[in-house]
Protein backbone atom coordinates (compact mmCIF):
# COMPACT_ATOMS: atom_id res chain seq x y z
CA UNK A 1 0.00 0.00 0.00
CA UNK A 2 2.84 2.41 0.86
CA UNK A 3 4.57 1.68 -2.46
CA UNK A 4 1.33 2.42 -4.33
CA UNK A 5 0.97 5.75 -2.47
CA UNK A 6 4.54 6.69 -3.34
CA UNK A 7 3.98 5.74 -6.98
CA UNK A 8 0.76 7.78 -7.16
CA UNK A 9 2.50 10.79 -5.56
CA UNK A 10 5.32 10.54 -8.10
CA UNK A 11 2.83 10.40 -10.98
CA UNK A 12 0.96 13.43 -9.63
CA UNK A 13 4.19 15.45 -9.24
CA UNK A 14 5.20 14.54 -12.79
CA UNK A 15 1.78 15.66 -14.08
CA UNK A 16 2.06 18.97 -12.19
CA UNK A 17 5.55 19.53 -13.57
CA UNK A 18 4.33 18.84 -17.11
CA UNK A 19 1.85 21.75 -16.73
CA UNK A 20 4.73 24.24 -16.44
CA UNK A 21 5.95 25.94 -19.61
CA UNK A 22 9.65 26.76 -19.41
CA UNK A 23 11.53 28.78 -22.00
CA UNK A 24 15.20 28.82 -22.86
CA UNK A 25 16.60 32.30 -22.18
CA UNK A 26 17.70 32.71 -25.82
CA UNK A 27 14.01 32.36 -26.85
CA UNK A 28 13.13 35.62 -25.08
CA UNK A 29 13.58 38.58 -27.43
CA UNK A 30 13.12 41.02 -24.52
CA UNK A 31 16.33 39.82 -22.86
CA UNK A 32 19.68 41.16 -24.16
CA UNK A 33 21.78 38.46 -25.81
CA UNK A 34 24.60 38.74 -23.25
CA UNK A 35 22.20 38.27 -20.32
CA UNK A 36 20.42 35.39 -22.09
CA UNK A 37 23.77 33.68 -22.74
CA UNK A 38 24.74 33.95 -19.06
CA UNK A 39 21.45 32.29 -18.14
CA UNK A 40 21.94 29.59 -20.78
CA UNK A 41 25.45 28.92 -19.44
CA UNK A 42 23.98 28.40 -15.95
CA UNK A 43 21.42 25.94 -17.31
CA UNK A 44 18.43 28.14 -16.44
CA UNK A 45 15.00 27.68 -17.91
CA UNK A 46 12.47 30.47 -17.38
CA UNK A 47 9.05 29.28 -16.13
CA UNK A 48 6.06 31.10 -17.63
CA UNK A 49 3.22 32.25 -15.36
CA UNK A 50 0.06 31.07 -17.13
CA UNK A 51 -2.51 31.50 -14.36
CA UNK A 52 -5.58 33.67 -14.97
CA UNK A 53 -5.25 33.66 -18.76
CA UNK A 54 -1.82 35.30 -18.66
CA UNK A 55 1.38 34.22 -20.34
CA UNK A 56 4.23 36.03 -18.61
CA UNK A 57 7.83 34.81 -18.61
CA UNK A 58 9.52 35.34 -15.25
CA UNK A 59 12.12 37.88 -16.27
CA UNK A 60 12.24 41.58 -15.46
CA UNK A 61 14.72 44.40 -15.36
CA UNK A 62 15.07 46.88 -12.57
CA UNK A 63 17.45 48.91 -10.45
CA UNK A 64 17.85 46.59 -7.49
CA UNK A 65 21.18 47.84 -6.08
CA UNK A 66 21.19 51.56 -6.87
CA UNK A 67 18.99 53.99 -8.78
CA UNK A 68 21.58 54.38 -11.54
CA UNK A 69 22.37 50.71 -12.25
CA UNK A 70 20.22 48.45 -14.41
CA UNK A 71 19.99 44.81 -13.31
CA UNK A 72 17.97 41.80 -14.42
CA UNK A 73 15.94 39.37 -12.30
CA UNK A 74 14.75 35.96 -13.48
CA UNK A 75 13.22 32.84 -12.06
CA UNK A 76 15.87 30.27 -12.91
CA UNK A 77 14.33 26.81 -13.04
CA UNK A 78 16.64 23.82 -12.81
CA UNK A 79 15.55 20.26 -12.09
CA UNK A 80 12.04 21.31 -11.05
CA UNK A 81 13.16 24.05 -8.63
CA UNK A 82 13.22 27.78 -9.26
CA UNK A 83 15.20 30.46 -7.50
CA UNK A 84 15.32 34.18 -8.03
CA UNK A 85 18.54 35.01 -9.82
CA UNK A 86 19.85 38.56 -10.19
CA UNK A 87 22.20 39.45 -13.01
CA UNK A 88 23.83 42.58 -11.64
CA UNK A 89 24.71 45.48 -13.94
CA UNK A 90 27.54 46.58 -11.65
CA UNK A 91 28.49 46.67 -8.00
CA UNK A 92 26.13 45.08 -5.49
CA UNK A 93 26.07 43.92 -1.91
CA UNK A 94 23.15 41.47 -1.86
CA UNK A 95 23.25 37.81 -2.84
CA UNK A 96 22.65 36.98 -6.49
CA UNK A 97 20.43 33.97 -5.89
CA UNK A 98 17.71 33.45 -3.29
CA UNK A 99 14.21 32.17 -2.47
CA UNK A 100 14.43 28.72 -4.09
CA UNK A 101 11.34 26.52 -4.16
CA UNK A 102 9.87 23.54 -5.95
CA UNK A 103 8.05 24.63 -9.11
CA UNK A 104 5.11 22.30 -8.45
CA UNK A 105 4.38 24.23 -5.23
CA UNK A 106 3.28 27.13 -7.46
CA UNK A 107 0.82 25.18 -9.62
CA UNK A 108 -2.88 25.70 -8.86
CA UNK A 109 -6.22 25.14 -10.51
CA UNK A 110 -7.45 28.04 -12.65
CA UNK A 111 -11.08 29.07 -13.25
CA UNK A 112 -11.23 26.52 -16.09
CA UNK A 113 -10.07 23.77 -13.67
CA UNK A 114 -6.73 23.43 -15.51
CA UNK A 115 -3.61 23.31 -13.35
CA UNK A 116 -1.35 26.29 -14.16
CA UNK A 117 1.94 27.75 -12.95
CA UNK A 118 1.17 30.86 -10.92
CA UNK A 119 4.45 32.31 -9.62
CA UNK A 120 5.50 35.67 -11.02
CA UNK A 121 8.31 38.10 -10.26
CA UNK A 122 8.14 41.76 -11.22
CA UNK A 123 9.75 45.06 -10.32
CA UNK A 124 8.24 47.62 -7.96
CA UNK A 125 9.55 51.16 -8.32
CA UNK A 126 10.53 53.31 -5.32
CA UNK A 127 7.45 55.56 -5.56
CA UNK A 128 5.09 52.58 -5.62
CA UNK A 129 7.04 50.99 -2.80
CA UNK A 130 6.66 54.11 -0.65
CA UNK A 131 2.93 54.18 -1.48
CA UNK A 132 2.69 50.49 -0.53
CA UNK A 133 4.18 51.31 2.87
CA UNK A 134 1.70 54.14 3.40
CA UNK A 135 -1.33 52.08 2.38
CA UNK A 136 -0.36 48.98 4.35
CA UNK A 137 0.57 50.80 7.54
CA UNK A 138 4.06 49.29 7.46
CA UNK A 139 6.99 51.48 8.45
CA UNK A 140 10.07 51.50 6.24
CA UNK A 141 13.13 50.56 8.30
CA UNK A 142 15.45 52.07 5.69
CA UNK A 143 15.34 54.76 3.00
CA UNK A 144 13.72 53.68 -0.29
CA UNK A 145 16.23 54.72 -2.94
CA UNK A 146 15.80 52.16 -5.76
CA UNK A 147 13.52 49.38 -7.06
CA UNK A 148 12.34 46.36 -5.15
CA UNK A 149 11.36 42.95 -6.47
CA UNK A 150 7.94 41.33 -5.96
CA UNK A 151 7.69 37.54 -5.77
CA UNK A 152 4.00 36.68 -6.13
CA UNK A 153 2.02 33.46 -5.86
CA UNK A 154 -1.00 34.70 -7.82
CA UNK A 155 -4.17 34.86 -5.79
CA UNK A 156 -2.36 33.72 -2.63
CA UNK A 157 0.47 35.91 -1.30
CA UNK A 158 3.42 38.06 -2.28
CA UNK A 159 6.71 39.14 -0.77
CA UNK A 160 8.66 42.25 -1.71
CA UNK A 161 12.44 41.96 -1.62
CA UNK A 162 14.57 45.07 -1.23
CA UNK A 163 18.37 45.06 -1.36
CA UNK A 164 19.65 47.08 1.60
CA UNK A 165 22.93 47.05 3.53
CA UNK A 166 24.11 43.75 2.04
CA UNK A 167 20.96 41.69 2.46
CA UNK A 168 17.55 41.19 0.91
CA UNK A 169 14.96 42.71 3.23
CA UNK A 170 11.64 40.85 3.08
CA UNK A 171 8.54 43.02 3.17
CA UNK A 172 4.92 41.97 3.31
CA UNK A 173 3.28 42.15 -0.11
CA UNK A 174 -0.18 43.44 -0.94
CA UNK A 175 -2.04 40.09 -1.15
Secondary structure as the mmCIF struct_conf table of DSSP 4:
data_model
#
loop_
_struct_conf.conf_type_id
_struct_conf.id
_struct_conf.beg_label_comp_id
_struct_conf.beg_label_asym_id
_struct_conf.beg_label_seq_id
_struct_conf.end_label_comp_id
_struct_conf.end_label_asym_id
_struct_conf.end_label_seq_id
HELX_RH_AL_P HELX_RH_AL_P1 UNK A 2 UNK A 18
TURN_TY1_P TURN_TY1_P1 UNK A 19 UNK A 19
STRN STRN1 UNK A 22 UNK A 24
HELX_RH_3T_P HELX_RH_3T_P1 UNK A 25 UNK A 27
TURN_TY1_P TURN_TY1_P2 UNK A 29 UNK A 30
BEND BEND1 UNK A 31 UNK A 31
HELX_RH_AL_P HELX_RH_AL_P2 UNK A 33 UNK A 42
TURN_TY1_P TURN_TY1_P3 UNK A 43 UNK A 43
STRN STRN2 UNK A 45 UNK A 49
HELX_RH_3T_P HELX_RH_3T_P2 UNK A 51 UNK A 53
STRN STRN3 UNK A 56 UNK A 57
BEND BEND2 UNK A 58 UNK A 58
STRN STRN4 UNK A 59 UNK A 62
BEND BEND3 UNK A 64 UNK A 65
TURN_TY1_P TURN_TY1_P4 UNK A 67 UNK A 68
STRN STRN5 UNK A 71 UNK A 78
TURN_TY1_P TURN_TY1_P5 UNK A 79 UNK A 80
STRN STRN6 UNK A 81 UNK A 87
BEND BEND4 UNK A 89 UNK A 90
BEND BEND5 UNK A 94 UNK A 94
BEND BEND6 UNK A 96 UNK A 96
STRN STRN7 UNK A 97 UNK A 102
HELX_RH_3T_P HELX_RH_3T_P3 UNK A 103 UNK A 106
STRN STRN8 UNK A 107 UNK A 109
TURN_TY1_P TURN_TY1_P6 UNK A 111 UNK A 112
BEND BEND7 UNK A 113 UNK A 113
STRN STRN9 UNK A 115 UNK A 117
STRN STRN10 UNK A 119 UNK A 124
HELX_RH_AL_P HELX_RH_AL_P3 UNK A 126 UNK A 136
TURN_TY1_P TURN_TY1_P7 UNK A 137 UNK A 137
BEND BEND8 UNK A 141 UNK A 142
BEND BEND9 UNK A 146 UNK A 146
STRN STRN11 UNK A 148 UNK A 153
TURN_TY1_P TURN_TY1_P8 UNK A 154 UNK A 156
STRN STRN12 UNK A 157 UNK A 164
TURN_TY1_P TURN_TY1_P9 UNK A 165 UNK A 166
STRN STRN13 UNK A 167 UNK A 172
#
